[in-house]
Amino acid sequence: MDPQWVIQATGLTKRFGNFTAVEQLNLSVPKGHIYGFLGPNGCGKSTTIRMLTGLLTPTEGTINVMGLSIPKQAEALRHNIGYMTQKFSLFDDLTVKENLQFIGKIYGIDNAECKKRIDELQYTYKLTQYQQQLAGTLSGGQRQRLGLACACLNRPKLLFLDEPTSAVDPQNRRDFWEQLFDLSEQGTSILVTTHYMDEAERCHKIAIMEQGKIRADDNPKVLMDNLDATVIEINTTELRQLKQILIVLPEISSAAQLGHRLRVLVSKKVPNPEQWLLEKCQPHRPLSADKIHTVAANLEDVFVSYTGHNPPQSSLNR
């Protein structure tokens, strides 16, 4: 395994009977990076993580994580990774401190080291004042911090986080990501799944998944800069009717309403998209040129482009 990668997977496929959850997935995650899986629920993100951690055996393909062949060497891998599931895997009838102590016993950490580590983590993740509180009574943000503390107890070199902020408010999500960047700065490699665009944009690199396949894989800014569409916003009235008129045109891959604006993705093959769009609107809703503006692409535009009808092929599969 190339030392620059913490994860390498080739041709990764998982079938459950006649259903293919993950299909021919190729993945390379650099060491020390925060790598994101962006995709809707049911696209195969969690299944992929379970295969990478050795919890599921792939139907086809090879996996190498931190120099170990998975799932053959999964037991050796578990001592060097942390895993935070969607439900945080906490025991509601144990206190904050007891949850951490239980995880310490699972990893076989000696009592003195475990006590020291728990004190450190409770301080780092602002849990000291809640250490005697039952986990089941914690708020969403507090449970999230406890889940991350449990995942980091063994000082993992690689951290797997499966939609860790799905039930958390925006401020707690922001704080959580600051903690992830702290871990990354300390050398921890992180693979995180999410369906939030703002979180995916924070990652050093992301893979966009749909129906078990990786549709795109690169730095978020590169993906936005290389979007194969011009993004245009139309500011007018009766946007619902206008959207229905425009969305059927083959040159338009997406049209979405944002308040009083319609955000439209026009194929790069159209030479003068603003003028072209003006002409297409005229028979139905006459517009002046100042109502149509080209704007910068965001990650949601990229996601729609790669997961919509006839998405472009991933660079990984070319």
C-alpha positions, 0 to 999 in steps of 0.5 A: 500500500502506498504510504500516502494513503490511509485507505485504498479500495478497488472494485468494492461491491456489496450485494444483499440478495438481488439488491446492489448497495455498493457497486464497483467503488474505487477509493483512495483517502490521503493520510491526515485529510478529512475525506467526505462522502456526500450523498442522500440517505440510502446511497451506500455511504454507511454500507461502505464504511461498514466494509472499510471497518471490517463489519461487513464482508464485501461481495467483490473487491479489495480493501486496504486500510492502514496497511491491513487487508480488510476484512481478513485483518479487521481485528488488528485494525479495530485497535487503531480506529475510532467509529462513531455511528449515526446513533452514537452507540451510547448506553442511555442508562449509563452516565457520561463517565461510565460510557467512556469507562466502558469503551476504555474496557473494550479497548483494554486500556489500563485503569490509570491511562483510561482515567487520564484519557477520560479526564482529558476528553471530558475537558476537551469536549466540555463534558466535565460538568455532565460526567455524572449525568445519564447519557439518555438525558443529554441534549443532541449536541452533548450526545454528539460530543460524548459520541466523539469522545468515545470514538477518540478514547483509544487515540485512533489514527483513523476516525470513521464518522457516519452522519454524526450531525444528523440530529444536531442544530447548526451551532453545534454542527459548527462546533463539532467541525472545529473539533474535527479540524483540531483532530486533523491538525494532530494527524488523525485521518477522518472519513465522514459521511454527510448529506449536508452541503455545508459540511461537505464543503469543509472537507479536504476532499469529497466523493459524491455518491448516488445509488452505490456509485461514486459520481465524482471525487475531488476537492470541493472547490475544484468540483465547483470550478469545473462544473459542466454548467453555467449557473444563472439566477432569474429574479421575477414573479410566477417562478413555479410556472417558469420552472415548469417551462424551463426544466423540460429543455434538454440544455437545462439540467436543474431549476430550483427556486430560492425565495424570489429567484430561480436558480438554473443550470444551463449546459456549457454547450450553450455559447451565450447562456444569459441571452439564450435564457432570455429568448427562451423565457420571452414567449412565456414571461418577457424579461429584461436583461437585468433580471438574469445574472450568471452566478458562482456555482456552489456545492449543491449545484455540483451535487445536482449535476452529478446525481441528476438525469444522465450525470457525467461520469466520475473521473475515477471510472474513466 
